[in-house]
C-alpha cells in the first residue's frame, strides 16, 4: 500500500530525490560507503545518495556534465584531470583521503597465493583501463615470474565490485580487489545481512591476503569537490569524512590514512 | 515488498517507456506513412538510417549521444540559447536516447500496417468526395489501429529492457535516471542477490505479461478479421 501511494505521489509530482544530495564514488567503496552515509544521516539528518562506478567512468561522466559536486575517486589521476578542466571561477578543489590496499583472494583448495596464481584457471581483476584497482592488479601480476602464463587466465570485470561478484559466483578462483571490498570484521558487522552473508561465504571458501605495497603503484584515493548551489551540504559532508573521528572507519575499510 | 528506491526506479522505467513510446508514435507516424507509399532510393536510405539502431551496438549510439548531449556540445549550446539545460544525465536525455534506440521497433510495424492500406481504396474514397481529415479518421485510423498498437507495445517493452545506452546517457542517478535494469545491476554489484532476484523476477513477469497481452490482442484481431470476411 505504501508503494502504491509512492507511485501515485510520483505520478503527481516528478519523482526526484530532491531531499538527497548526490555524490560519485569509486566502486571499491560500494560496500562500506553506505555505512558511513548512514552514520552521517543519523548525526546530521542529511541524506546523501551515492552513485558507484569505476573511477575512470565517473570522471568521464563528470566531464560530460553529471551533477556530482563530490567525487571520491580511487586514483588522483582522475581528480587532477578534473581539476585542470575546472575554470578558476568554479573554485574546484581536490585532496587525498587515504591510500588503498590491494588484496588477493584465492580458493581454499590452494595452499598459498603463489600456488593459486600458478594453478588456477581464472584470475579476476577490474578493467585496468578505467579502474585503479585493476591497474594495480595488472601491475602486480606483470611483475610475476609466470606473467606470460597468468596473462591468459585474466578475466576482466567492469569494476572492482564486480570482481567480488565473479568470486562469489565461482567464475574465478583467484581475484584481486580493493581491501574496502573485504573490510575488517568490525566494519563487516555494520553491513546489511545479505552482504555479510556473501562475505562470510567468501571467507569460508577462500583466503584473503594483503598484497605488499611494493608490488604495485600507490593507489591514492582522492576527492574532487566542485561547489554547486543545488548541493550546499556536500562541503560539510566532505569535512566530516576527513575529520579525525572518521579515521577508524577508513582504517577498518582497509585504507592507510595519513593526515589530511 | 519493494523499497522506496525500487518503486522509484520502477516508476521511472514505466514513465520512460510511456513517454518515449508515445512521442515516437506521434513523431514517426507521418514518416512511416510516407515510407509506406512507394519505393525510391531516398526512401530506402531513410529506411536504412531508421533501422540502424537494430544492428548497431548500443555503445555506438550511446557514445555519439554522450558527445551530443554534453554541456559543451553545439547541441547543448543551441538548447541553452532556447533556455533549455543540457540533456545529459537528465530524464529528458533518457527519453531522447530511448526514442532513438527504439526507432525501428515503431517505424517498421507502422510502415507494414500502413502499407496494407490499398492505394485504390484511398483513391476511391477521394473520388466519392472524402476529404483528407475524413480519410485519416474514418479509414486510415481504424485500419492501422492494430499496427499502432503493436508499435507502441514493442517500443514500450523494448524500453523496459534498456540498459547500455541509458547507463551511458543517464549515469545511474537514483530518482533521476536510475531505471530498474540499472538498479538490478547495482544490487548484483552490491552482492544483494535477494533484491536482484526479486527485481529481475518482477521485470521478467511484467515483460512477459506485456508480450502475452500483445499476442492475445493480435490473435483477437485476427479472429475478428476472419469472422468479418466469412460474414461477407
Interface residues (C-beta under 8 A of the other chain):
Chain A: X3 X6 X7 X10 X11 X14 X15 X16 X17 X20 X22 X27 X30 X31 X49 X51 X52 X53 X61 X63 X64 X65 X66 X67 X159 X161 X162 X164 X165 X168 X192 X194 X195 X198 X199
Chain B: X1 X2 X4 X7 X8 X10 X11 X12 X15 X66 X69 X70 X71 X76 X86 X88 X89 X91 X171 X172 X173 X174 X175 X176 X186 X188 X189 X190 X191 X192 X193 X194 X195
